[in-house]
Amino acid sequence: MTEHVFAQRLNNAPGATVTPRLPPRAGLGPLVPDVQRLAVLRSGGLGDLVGAEPAVAALRAAYPDAEITLLGAEQMRPLVEGRPGPWDRFEAVPLVPGVRGGAGPDASPEEVERWAAARREDAFDLAVQLHGGGGNANPLLRRVGARVTAGPAAPDAPKLDVTVPWTPFQPDALRWLEVAAALGAPPLRLTPRLSVTEEDRAAAASALAGLPAGRPLAALHLGASDPRRCWPAEKFAAVADALADAGATVLVVGSAADAGRADRLLAAASHSGSVVPLVGRVGLDGLLGALERCALLVGNDSGPRHLAAAIGTPTVGVFTSANLVDVAPLARAWHRVAVSWTPRCARCGRGYLQGDCGHGETALDDVRAEEVVGLALELWEQSLATP
């Protein structure tokens, strides 16, 4: 449904008067009237939620009286509950193909229907899809039973009441802000923000107790949900050595799944005594508290890089050319990117955009260690020189 048709239908509703503040082609649509309960669907990984935060913040400002419920992956719960942000409630989404975010078998049809029925009981006035092209997410959002639905749709995806065309190779942050704008919510900012709590700081203090005093901290994150997006650990070792030479204590962060990569880094690093492995040893709270204390994070295109940037820690990220467009930081004052312009499997040579070959090998082997070291040292010096 186009924005002007949507506005006309709202104006024709009993007792409703809606006047778009700008013509539809200007990108700012009318506010949906009488929104008391607003749902946002954004599942996936932690970085996916962070990337949608500016759009949710815009919706919060435009609908200040609404209770906002995030419909997200279970792993996102600690980023929402008990933490200041533009949302009020959290409800975990079942593991639905194309929407899921987490390990385990797909949810059964019965489980999905129980979840949808519970959400219909929530009686949402507005449900917004900030997840993807809509092939799987839009049918799920429709089952929530909101009075008005909104979100992007690829050409072959079911449409919602307010639809923004989905096209590939668009920065996600701008894509979601465009959806918010179609609902009368102009952008407040382009960059995500995430609060660090006292509980996060206490968890980090416990994990980092006993570190050498007086040495600033840097962090490395070696993992990613897709192994093709993992820059080789041996090249990360060169970054660790360079940062250690520059006076850093280097924290290696990540989940237990990253332990093998951390072991390879430690074996290859010349200054392993300055490297502190925290892989699998801290939860999300301790990770956020530790990243806040770091002058820099160097990592792959994965959740911890997004988290670090959202709490104000400078980052250097290693990206494929495709992901550079979608999820790389929009600003470069405090963030740097190293890019594989021809990403391909290090074993068979299959191109990244040709699909996963299943070898589980990096597609970033052409990114030189010298390039990432240079970017890291440049941003390290900038960070230490800035109060």
Helices and strands as residue ranges (DSSP letters): H 3-12, G 24-26, E 37-41, H 46-62, E 67-72, G 74-76, H 77-80, E 89-92, H 109-122, E 126-129, H 137-142, E 148-153, E 162-165, H 172-182, H 198-207, E 217-221, G 227-229, H 233-245, E 249-253, G 256-258, H 259-268, G 272-274, E 275-277, H 284-292, E 294-300, H 303-310, E 315-320, H 321-327, E 335-340, G 352-354, H 369-385
